[in-house]
Amino acid sequence: MNGPACRMRNLPQGARVLLVAEARSPGIERDVVVEDPFHERLLLELGDRVSSPAELAALLRERGITHLLYNRDEARRMARSAGREAYFATGRERGRRVVRGFFRACLDPLARVGPSPIYRLRGRCRPGDPGPFSAPVSGRTRDHAAW
């Protein structure tokens, strides 16, 4: 077994995982929500509705999300194929900023196997301002959030 399914085995039985830039859900023995990469990114859509990373985390918790898997390599590939610099380069500045802050303040890394870190949604986001949004230089990521 490889791909995301093998990385999910150690998550709690009641985990609900948001798959970001990852569509390989078969074999995952946890409840999953697959972000549709061909429309507005779910995180950006929700980020545009709220004013802070903590509010975005609360919306995800309301949907039962407990964990997030983010496939960085697939995100880069999808961005390149769409002619964008980054996976999260769509949407409005405010939404991108909220999502960027969410990755920094509201997620705890659990495991990193290959290009797909798995995060646990924190019970409470760390305080602090994520700063202004900035796109990656030359399509390379600065950190795990693909900015």
SVG drawing of the C-alpha trace seen along z (x, -y; Angstrom):
<svg xmlns="http://www.w3.org/2000/svg" viewBox="-21 -42 34 44">
<polyline fill="none" stroke="black" stroke-width="0.4" points="0.0,0.0 1.3,-3.5 0.0,-6.9 -2.1,-8.7 -3.9,-5.6 -0.8,-4.2 -0.2,-7.5 -3.7,-7.6 -3.5,-4.3 -2.4,-5.9 -5.0,-8.6 -7.8,-8.2 -10.8,-6.1 -13.1,-9.2 -10.7,-11.4 -12.2,-13.4 -9.4,-14.4 -9.5,-17.3 -7.4,-16.3 -5.9,-19.4 -4.3,-18.9 -4.8,-15.2 -7.5,-13.1 -6.3,-9.6 -8.9,-8.8 -9.5,-5.1 -8.2,-2.9 -8.2,-5.5 -10.0,-4.0 -11.1,-7.4 -13.8,-9.8 -12.4,-12.2 -13.4,-15.5 -11.7,-16.0 -11.1,-19.6 -12.1,-20.1 -9.0,-21.4 -10.9,-22.4 -13.1,-25.0 -12.4,-27.5 -10.2,-25.9 -12.4,-25.1 -9.9,-26.7 -9.8,-29.9 -13.6,-29.9 -14.0,-29.6 -11.1,-32.0 -12.9,-34.7 -15.9,-34.4 -14.1,-35.0 -11.7,-37.5 -9.2,-35.3 -7.4,-32.0 -9.2,-31.0 -12.6,-31.6 -11.5,-29.4 -10.5,-26.7 -13.9,-27.0 -15.7,-26.6 -13.7,-23.4 -14.4,-22.1 -18.1,-22.7 -17.8,-20.5 -16.1,-17.8 -12.6,-18.2 -10.0,-17.0 -6.9,-16.6 -5.6,-17.9 -3.3,-16.3 -1.6,-18.6 0.2,-17.2 2.8,-19.9 4.1,-18.2 0.6,-17.8 -0.2,-21.4 2.9,-22.6 2.0,-20.5 -1.6,-21.7 -0.5,-25.4 2.0,-25.0 -0.6,-23.3 -3.0,-26.2 -0.4,-28.8 -0.3,-30.1 2.7,-30.6 1.1,-28.8 -1.8,-26.5 -3.5,-29.1 -2.9,-31.9 -6.6,-32.1 -9.1,-34.0 -8.8,-37.3 -5.9,-38.6 -7.8,-38.5 -8.7,-34.8 -5.1,-33.9 -3.9,-35.7 -6.4,-33.9 -5.4,-30.5 -1.7,-31.3 -2.3,-32.2 -4.4,-29.1 -1.5,-26.9 0.9,-28.7 -1.3,-29.1 -4.0,-26.4 -2.3,-23.2 0.1,-20.9 2.3,-18.7 1.9,-15.0 3.8,-13.2 5.6,-14.0 5.9,-11.1 7.1,-12.3 5.4,-15.4 2.3,-15.2 2.4,-16.4 -0.5,-15.4 -1.7,-18.0 -3.9,-17.9 -6.3,-20.8 -5.5,-22.5 -8.1,-23.0 -7.1,-26.7 -5.0,-28.6 -1.8,-30.3 -2.2,-34.1 -0.4,-36.4 -0.7,-38.0 0.6,-36.0 1.7,-39.1 1.0,-40.0 0.6,-37.4 3.5,-36.8 3.8,-34.4 6.7,-32.0 9.8,-33.0 10.2,-31.0 7.4,-28.6 9.3,-27.2 7.7,-27.0 9.0,-28.9 7.3,-26.7 4.7,-23.9 1.8,-26.2 3.0,-26.7 3.2,-30.4"/>
</svg>
